[in-house]
Amino acid sequence: MRFRRLTYFVAVAEELSFTRAAARLHMAQPPLSQQIAQLEKDLGAVLFDRSQRAIRLTAAGAALLPEARRLLADLDDTARMVRRIGEGATGRLAIGFVPSAVNSVLPDLLRRFRERHPDVELALREMPPDPLLRAVDERRVDLGVLYLPVADAALARRRLADESLLLALPEGHPAARAQAVDLLDVRDEPFILPEQHDLPSIHAAVTATFADAGLAPRVAQRGVWLFQTVLGLVAAGLGLAVVPSSVGALGRHGVVLRPIRGAHRTVRLAAFWRPDHDSAPLAGLLAVLGDDASGDGGSRADG
């Protein structure tokens, strides 16, 4: 399967018109249609429903679209890296991170690194924790930022921040008027739980917080990965949620965050890398991590 055919597929999928896609690609429509037909033959699946006047993506086409975009982005990243090295640029640093890291210390870390190393190209990848850890171990990313615990003793790590857990409530909820909320006072409420990955991370801390209070949450929604989505569901009145304190940076309208009375659980965000990974940009980032200026204990090694 050729990458060029994926480019053609993405253009047609985004335009939902062979005519507009051909104009966008600066090519005639018949060869474009032939290339899409060949791609469908290669994959053994029909990608577009052509039975109506306006074409639509089939289920197979809808599944391929995000993967095709990712493959093409990876190809662009590789070409850009080779070009910059050929031009004498200083290198490339690939950082993978769980989405919550953007609400925490990651932006400041990237800013300080960029100030010291303006010529290093940053390739940033937002990833779930399980594939992120594999990407670090397989050297597809130079450094990963995710929540502990992580059992892989072969990886070096450094603590970035500790976050308390807070209760997220709809703005008009009676308990939102309190300075702190006891989980026993909201035990009959439905709760929205984060996704459970192979790595325990936040899901384990949230469920342990309920266990500490002697409760089992009444689940309204489970397996919600992004905390932006969790807060949106809370704002819609679909349930309450226990979230890390960094989500306060999102400033979600209609949601109130309150400390949980008697709760002592925290979640720890950490950086992970292979100690045998020889990379000058990675060494520069680790030097930034070692600064006392991080203010959150980032210079301490954990494990």
Secondary structure, DSSP 8 states (H G I E B T S, - for coil): --HHHHHHHHHHHHHT-HHHHHHHHTS-HHHHHHHHHHHHHHHTS--EE-SSSS-EE-HHHHHHHHHHHHHHHHHHHHHHHHHHHHTT---EEEEEE-GGGGGTTHHHHHHHHHHH-TTSEEEEEE--HHHHHHHHHTTSSSEEEEES----TTSEEEEEEEEEEEEEEETT-GGGGSSSB-GGGGTTSEEEEE---SS-HHHHHHHHHHHHTT---EEEEEEE--HHHHHHHHHTTS-BEEEEGGGGGG--TTEEEEEBTT---EEEEEEEE-TT---HHHHHHHHHHT-GGGSSSTTSB--
